């Protein structure tokens, strides 16, 4: 499994990201290329690439860099799914200094609860989708 992860937005294949989110994801049906570009412009992004510099996946964080980060659009393109790249991408994100510094990290998922639970996420209330890590002790 030869890959690397980068936060360099200029390396992202925006068209490939938009195609996946708009056509294959359950959460972003119909998202336009302009909308995807805007989300990238206003987020902290991660791309996972093979040794030939082909993008294999993507994820982004919306954050204030201190109190809150929201993990969004975590995707592995179909030809790379089922090979552990999603686990690697999430592990990288969760160990990134940006995430380790913020007080609360949240996300929504329909089908990856086990993956995120391994990184400390817990269900929020009785929601079947929301999960978070809350480091603030009240």
C-alpha positions in Angstrom: 0.0 0.0 0.0 2.1 2.9 -1.3 0.4 6.3 -0.7 0.8 9.7 0.7 -1.5 12.3 2.2 -1.2 16.0 1.5 -3.0 19.2 2.6 -2.0 21.0 -0.6 -5.2 22.2 -2.2 -3.5 22.7 -5.5 -3.0 19.0 -5.8 -6.7 18.2 -5.5 -8.7 16.9 -8.5 -11.8 19.0 -8.0 -13.6 17.5 -10.9 -13.1 14.0 -9.6 -14.2 15.1 -6.1 -17.3 16.8 -7.5 -18.2 13.8 -9.6 -18.1 11.4 -6.6 -19.9 13.7 -4.2 -22.6 14.7 -6.7 -23.2 11.3 -8.2 -22.1 8.6 -5.8 -22.4 9.9 -2.2 -25.6 9.8 -0.2 -25.0 13.3 1.3 -24.1 15.5 -1.6 -26.3 14.6 -4.6 -26.3 17.3 -7.2 -23.5 19.4 -5.7 -22.2 21.6 -8.5 -18.5 22.1 -9.4 -18.8 25.7 -8.1 -20.2 24.5 -4.8 -17.4 21.9 -4.4 -14.8 24.5 -5.2 -16.3 26.9 -2.7 -16.3 24.2 0.0 -12.6 23.5 -0.7 -11.7 27.2 -0.7 -13.2 27.5 2.8 -12.0 24.3 4.4 -8.8 22.6 5.6 -8.5 19.8 3.0 -6.7 16.4 2.8 -6.0 14.4 -0.3 -4.7 10.8 -0.4 -2.6 9.9 -3.4 -0.9 6.8 -4.8 2.8 6.8 -5.8 1.8 8.0 -9.3 0.3 11.1 -7.7 -3.2 9.9 -8.7 -5.8 11.1 -6.1 -7.4 8.2 -4.3 -9.6 10.1 -1.8 -10.4 13.3 -0.1 -11.7 14.8 3.2 -12.1 18.2 4.6 -12.5 20.0 7.9 -14.5 23.1 8.7 -12.9 24.6 11.8 -12.2 27.7 13.8 -8.8 26.0 14.7 -9.4 26.4 18.5 -12.8 25.1 19.7 -14.5 23.2 16.9 -13.8 21.1 13.8 -16.4 19.4 11.6 -15.1 16.5 9.5 -16.8 16.4 6.1 -16.8 14.8 2.7 -14.6 11.8 3.6 -14.4 9.8 0.4 -12.3 7.1 -1.2 -12.9 6.8 -4.9 -14.4 3.5 -6.0 -11.3 2.0 -7.6 -9.5 2.3 -4.3 -12.3 1.3 -1.8 -11.9 -1.8 0.3 -8.2 -1.6 0.6 -7.8 0.3 3.9 -7.2 3.7 2.4 -10.2 5.2 4.2 -8.9 4.0 7.5 -5.5 5.5 6.8 -7.0 8.8 5.8 -9.1 9.1 8.9 -6.2 8.0 11.1 -4.0 10.7 9.5 -6.7 13.4 10.0 -7.2 12.4 13.6 -3.5 12.6 14.4 -3.1 15.9 12.6 -2.1 18.7 15.0 -5.2 20.8 13.9 -7.5 18.1 15.2 -5.5 17.3 18.3 -5.7 21.0 19.4 -9.4 21.7 19.0 -11.8 21.0 21.9 -14.7 19.4 20.0 -14.7 17.4 16.7 -17.9 16.4 15.1 -19.2 14.6 12.0 -22.2 12.9 10.6 -22.2 9.4 9.1 -24.8 7.0 7.9 -22.6 3.9 7.7 -19.1 4.4 9.2 -19.8 4.5 13.0 -17.3 1.7 13.8 -14.5 3.4 11.9 -15.0 6.7 13.8 -15.6 5.0 17.2 -12.1 3.6 16.9 -10.8 7.1 17.0 -12.8 8.2 20.0 -16.0 9.4 18.5 -19.3 8.8 20.4 -22.9 9.1 19.3 -24.5 12.4 20.1 -27.8 12.0 21.9 -30.1 9.6 20.1 -29.1 10.7 16.6 -28.4 7.9 14.2 -25.9 10.1 12.3 -24.1 12.6 14.6 -20.9 11.7 16.4 -18.4 13.8 18.3 -15.3 13.9 20.4 -15.7 16.4 23.2 -12.6 17.3 25.2 -14.4 20.1 27.2 -15.3 18.9 30.7 -18.3 20.6 32.2 
